Amino acid sequence: MGRPPTTLRAAGIATLAAAALAMTPLASTAPAAAFVNGNTAAECVTPQQNSSARGGWGPDHEVMTAWDIARVESQSKKLLEQKRAEGKFVPQGAFVAATIPTYVHVMAAKNGHGNVTDAQIAAQIDVLNKTFGGQESSQASNTGFTFTLAGVDRFFNDNWHKDRQSSKYRSQTRQGGMNALNIWLVDFDYLGIATFPWSGSAAVDGIRVHWDSLPGGSIPNYNLGETGTHEAGHWLGLYHTFQGGCTSTNDEVADTPAQSSSTNGCPIGRDSCSLPGLDPIHNYMDYSYDDCYNQFTAGQSQRMSDMWTAHRA
């Protein structure tokens, strides 16, 4: 889902009825929810500050009804049970220990704009391993996932750089299977966009991230590489923490307190919902500033583990 450059962060396009799940930017290229082979093919979008997106700018997802989400959850549960019957399972309470091959596609302009350095790419992989490894807070969960750089390629194409013909360039450049994370670095109106593991879109599966959000980038408050973490969270099956609004089910994870709306900045003590718990502003799946983020929960780790087993293993 999309997150905006002054408020750029990927959202997860699977919002519950009252809190849409896919971020809709000002641009007309916002992905539309559709059903593919019975699965919801949705992308998580993170738009810019002046669009309603991450950072408290209002609804920033394309709508997925509660029925759509229930269908995804039911199908994922059936797949997980099938995988377990085949001997491919992780006991509940334990997390997958998976190493994810990661391919980075630098979509630069012909003049070199957006051509990030190898050092920035290495730093982004380090951020993914630090955040998914639970290394930013004593309250953070080690998710069990690690990322290894499997390849980098560079293209100098103005259309691709601006995320035009995205289905074409992704299908032509994507590498690996559904267990491989492909990251396309582009210059668009979002902080990031991600496909969910159940999207059914193998040819374009992966995440698109604003090139200037990598470590060393110049987007204020969003240049520590944690947009990549947020988008990878969607890619592994997480919704936004504010997904369902102030409801008991909210993001389908029990240990993330419900919140009525997304966070902007890092407002300590924010409590937008009458249900127990303060808003999880430090969670990677909210819309907080990069330097406010520091954790995934154990429940989110379990969900990612289950979704990995069901859809990507």
C-alpha positions as MATLAB code, in Angstrom:
seq = 'MGRPPTTLRAAGIATLAAAALAMTPLASTAPAAAFVNGNTAAECVTPQQNSSARGGWGPDHEVMTAWDIARVESQSKKLLEQKRAEGKFVPQGAFVAATIPTYVHVMAAKNGHGNVTDAQIAAQIDVLNKTFGGQESSQASNTGFTFTLAGVDRFFNDNWHKDRQSSKYRSQTRQGGMNALNIWLVDFDYLGIATFPWSGSAAVDGIRVHWDSLPGGSIPNYNLGETGTHEAGHWLGLYHTFQGGCTSTNDEVADTPAQSSSTNGCPIGRDSCSLPGLDPIHNYMDYSYDDCYNQFTAGQSQRMSDMWTAHRA';
ca = [
       0.000    0.000    0.000;
       1.153    3.421   -0.535;
       2.863    5.763    1.715;
       3.481    9.397    0.809;
       6.858   11.193    0.608;
       6.273   13.651    3.336;
       3.943   11.080    4.308;
       4.961    8.322    1.945;
       4.616    4.791    3.116;
       3.192    1.680    1.663;
      -0.151    0.712    2.824;
      -1.734   -2.621    2.378;
      -4.555   -2.580   -0.121;
      -6.852   -4.704    1.686;
      -8.843   -2.449    3.909;
     -11.874   -3.477    5.817;
     -15.139   -1.934    4.808;
     -14.829    1.173    6.925;
     -11.098    1.472    6.583;
     -10.130    0.735    3.039;
      -7.108   -1.482    2.559;
      -5.264   -0.136   -0.405;
      -3.856    3.301   -0.465;
      -5.195    5.525   -3.187;
      -2.916    8.305   -4.357;
      -3.696   11.363   -6.341;
      -2.228    9.726   -9.395;
      -4.562    7.801  -11.662;
      -2.332    4.736  -11.557;
      -3.744    3.449   -8.270;
      -4.237   -0.312   -8.461;
      -7.755   -1.653   -8.393;
      -8.864   -4.637   -6.340;
      -9.845   -7.614   -8.457;
     -10.349  -11.323   -8.066;
      -7.874  -13.656   -9.722;
      -8.523  -17.375   -9.473;
     -10.752  -16.688   -6.510;
      -8.085  -14.659   -4.736;
      -8.048  -10.955   -4.176;
      -5.405   -9.416   -6.406;
      -4.641   -6.222   -4.572;
      -1.689   -3.997   -4.137;
      -0.754   -1.902   -1.215;
      -0.063    1.699   -2.145;
       1.590    4.535   -0.234;
       0.888    8.020   -1.649;
       2.341   11.446   -1.096;
       1.629   14.068    1.509;
      -1.055   15.953   -0.353;
      -3.014   12.799   -1.037;
      -4.937   10.946    1.615;
      -2.398    8.430    2.746;
       0.079    7.577    5.410;
       0.591   10.086    8.146;
      -2.982   10.869    9.082;
      -4.123   12.203    5.725;
      -7.357   10.238    5.840;
      -8.418    7.070    4.025;
      -5.541    5.977    1.845;
      -6.544    2.610    0.462;
      -8.722    1.199   -2.214;
     -11.753   -0.383   -0.669;
     -11.872   -4.094    0.064;
     -15.050   -5.079    1.772;
     -15.181   -7.085    4.959;
     -16.507   -9.927    2.809;
     -13.418   -9.739    0.574;
     -11.131   -9.948    3.568;
     -13.106  -12.799    5.088;
     -12.715  -14.661    1.821;
      -8.962  -14.136    1.776;
      -8.675  -15.277    5.389;
     -10.776  -18.384    4.720;
      -8.790  -19.340    1.624;
      -5.486  -18.787    3.417;
      -6.622  -20.990    6.298;
      -7.545  -23.796    3.901;
      -4.210  -23.532    2.118;
      -2.360  -23.594    5.422;
      -4.226  -26.726    6.487;
      -3.394  -28.335    3.148;
       0.304  -27.489    3.489;
       0.335  -28.903    6.994;
      -1.261  -32.107    5.738;
       1.601  -32.310    3.216;
       4.118  -31.955    6.023;
       4.927  -28.323    5.210;
       4.112  -26.555    8.420;
       5.485  -24.735   11.411;
       3.922  -25.526   14.811;
       1.734  -22.740   16.158;
       3.797  -20.555   18.446;
       6.882  -21.079   16.291;
       7.929  -18.952   13.334;
       9.239  -19.868    9.915;
      12.998  -19.583    9.644;
      13.190  -18.556    5.995;
      15.903  -16.808    4.035;
      14.360  -14.696    1.275;
      16.389  -14.163   -1.912;
      15.993  -10.502   -2.759;
      16.368   -8.999   -6.224;
      16.697   -5.243   -6.559;
      15.787   -3.605   -9.869;
      17.004   -0.028  -10.202;
      14.673    1.758  -12.614;
      16.662    4.912  -13.323;
      15.964    7.663  -15.828;
      18.063    7.949  -18.983;
      19.978   10.805  -17.373;
      20.794    8.662  -14.331;
      18.215   10.160  -11.976;
      17.329    7.551   -9.364;
      20.423    5.439   -9.969;
      21.049    4.573   -6.328;
      24.455    3.315   -5.256;
      25.407   -0.250   -4.419;
      26.075    0.999   -0.891;
      22.476    2.223   -0.560;
      21.140   -1.114   -1.763;
      23.329   -2.962    0.736;
      22.118   -0.600    3.458;
      18.489   -1.323    2.509;
      19.076   -5.064    2.861;
      20.694   -4.386    6.242;
      17.576   -2.446    7.310;
      15.321   -5.349    6.306;
      17.402   -7.778    8.324;
      17.534   -5.458   11.312;
      13.808   -4.731   11.366;
      12.608   -8.265   10.657;
      15.199   -9.522   13.128;
      13.656   -7.518   15.969;
      16.817   -5.505   16.527;
      15.343   -2.024   16.913;
      13.586   -2.490   20.240;
      13.485   -4.840   23.211;
       9.720   -4.988   22.557;
      10.197   -6.185   18.989;
       9.690   -9.732   17.774;
      12.288  -11.566   15.719;
      10.069  -12.636   12.823;
      12.372  -15.431   11.690;
      12.805  -13.963    8.204;
      16.157  -12.911    6.795;
      16.936  -11.327    3.446;
      19.908  -11.991    1.218;
      20.784   -9.914   -1.846;
      20.429  -12.288   -4.802;
      20.969   -9.803   -7.595;
      20.903   -6.193   -8.765;
      20.103   -4.957  -12.246;
      19.863   -1.439  -13.604;
      17.689   -0.018  -16.354;
      17.807    3.482  -17.797;
      14.319    4.058  -19.144;
      12.308    7.217  -18.469;
       8.942    5.441  -18.613;
       9.977    2.673  -16.255;
      11.644    5.176  -13.941;
       8.283    6.948  -13.572;
       6.520    3.610  -13.022;
       4.807    3.706  -16.378;
       4.096    0.356  -18.065;
       4.610   -1.187  -14.637;
       3.007   -4.521  -15.454;
       5.232   -4.830  -18.513;
       8.506   -3.906  -16.855;
       7.830   -6.043  -13.790;
       6.921   -9.129  -15.808;
      10.029   -8.646  -17.961;
      12.446   -8.163  -15.083;
      11.067  -10.199  -12.179;
      13.301  -13.039  -10.985;
      12.843  -16.085   -8.756;
       9.742  -17.834   -7.486;
       7.040  -16.704   -5.075;
       9.590  -17.096   -2.265;
      11.768  -14.362   -3.820;
      11.268  -10.698   -2.990;
      11.621   -8.403   -5.981;
      12.097   -4.709   -5.224;
      11.696   -2.171   -8.022;
      13.113    1.267   -7.217;
      11.138    3.949   -9.034;
      10.169    7.617   -8.904;
       6.408    7.895   -8.399;
       3.698    9.497   -6.256;
       3.955    6.909   -3.500;
       6.449    5.769   -0.946;
       5.696    2.212   -1.912;
       3.286   -0.330   -3.362;
       3.188   -4.047   -2.547;
       1.431   -7.178   -3.719;
      -0.006   -9.461   -1.069;
       1.021  -13.132   -0.992;
      -2.481  -14.184   -2.038;
      -2.693  -11.767   -4.982;
      -2.334  -14.469   -7.617;
      -0.130  -12.124   -9.654;
       3.097  -14.140   -9.863;
       4.368  -12.271  -12.924;
       4.439   -8.927  -11.104;
       4.769  -10.105   -7.492;
       6.918   -7.883   -5.309;
       7.182   -4.328   -4.046;
       7.800   -0.986   -5.670;
       9.644    1.501   -3.490;
      10.477    5.155   -4.029;
      14.199    5.207   -4.758;
      14.725    8.267   -2.558;
      13.373    6.487    0.546;
      16.408    4.223    0.772;
      19.017    4.932    3.464;
      20.762    8.129    2.458;
      17.769    9.374    0.475;
      16.372   12.889    0.708;
      12.665   12.437    1.529;
      12.252   14.126    4.941;
      11.263   11.679    7.692;
      11.154    8.769    5.235;
      14.753    8.169    4.210;
      15.953    5.476    6.602;
      14.860    2.561    4.434;
      11.839    1.596    6.497;
       9.413    2.034    3.632;
      11.016   -1.169    2.372;
      10.204   -2.812    5.705;
       6.582   -1.627    5.612;
       6.095   -2.880    2.044;
       7.807   -6.197    2.747;
       5.398   -6.598    5.664;
       2.493   -6.371    3.218;
       4.277   -8.761    0.846;
       4.400  -11.243    3.720;
       0.695  -10.857    4.473;
       0.317   -8.041    7.011;
      -2.387   -5.399    6.852;
      -1.979   -1.910    8.275;
      -2.391   -1.776   12.034;
      -5.355    0.546   11.467;
      -6.813   -1.781    8.859;
     -10.190   -2.479   10.395;
     -10.450    0.723   12.376;
     -11.597    0.633   15.997;
     -12.773   -2.983   15.922;
     -11.770   -6.108   17.786;
     -10.516   -7.771   14.604;
      -8.813   -4.683   13.145;
      -5.747   -6.036   11.287;
      -6.428   -9.739   12.003;
      -3.614   -9.706   14.603;
      -4.568   -9.967   18.275;
      -1.577   -8.215   19.848;
      -1.702   -4.965   17.847;
      -4.075   -2.566   19.642;
      -6.921   -1.288   17.507;
      -6.687    2.254   16.192;
      -9.262    4.345   14.407;
      -6.913    5.983   11.922;
      -3.323    6.039   10.719;
      -0.553    7.881   12.528;
       1.342   10.916   11.269;
       4.738   11.649   12.802;
       5.436   10.037   16.165;
       2.740   11.186   18.634;
       3.637    9.386   21.862;
       0.526    8.404   23.807;
      -1.856    8.657   20.862;
      -5.052    6.750   21.579;
      -7.578    7.005   18.765;
      -9.705    4.030   19.809;
     -11.763    3.260   22.914;
     -10.651   -0.382   22.910;
      -7.704   -1.357   25.179;
      -4.205   -0.174   24.342;
      -2.556    2.917   22.932;
      -2.158    3.215   19.179;
       0.796    1.088   17.985;
       2.664    4.063   16.565;
       6.012    2.246   16.704;
       4.750   -0.626   14.587;
       6.157   -0.911   11.086;
       2.646   -1.318    9.693;
       1.362    2.069   10.860;
       2.165    5.291    8.952;
       4.624    6.821   11.404;
       7.940    8.464   10.571;
      10.834    6.130    9.843;
      12.596    7.038   13.077;
       9.431    6.244   15.050;
       9.237    2.679   13.780;
      10.881   -0.079   15.827;
       8.814   -3.256   15.922;
       6.740   -6.116   14.614;
       4.776   -8.031   17.236;
       4.768  -11.751   17.960;
       1.258  -11.930   16.496;
       2.393  -10.275   13.283;
       5.328  -12.679   13.125;
       2.931  -15.610   13.471;
       0.704  -14.230   10.727;
       3.662  -13.707    8.378;
       4.834  -17.233    9.130;
       1.383  -18.647    8.358;
       0.970  -16.607    5.180;
       4.432  -17.618    4.013;
       3.601  -21.281    4.511;
       0.200  -20.953    2.853;
       1.191  -18.885   -0.174;
       4.956  -18.696   -0.655;
       6.600  -21.849    0.700;
];
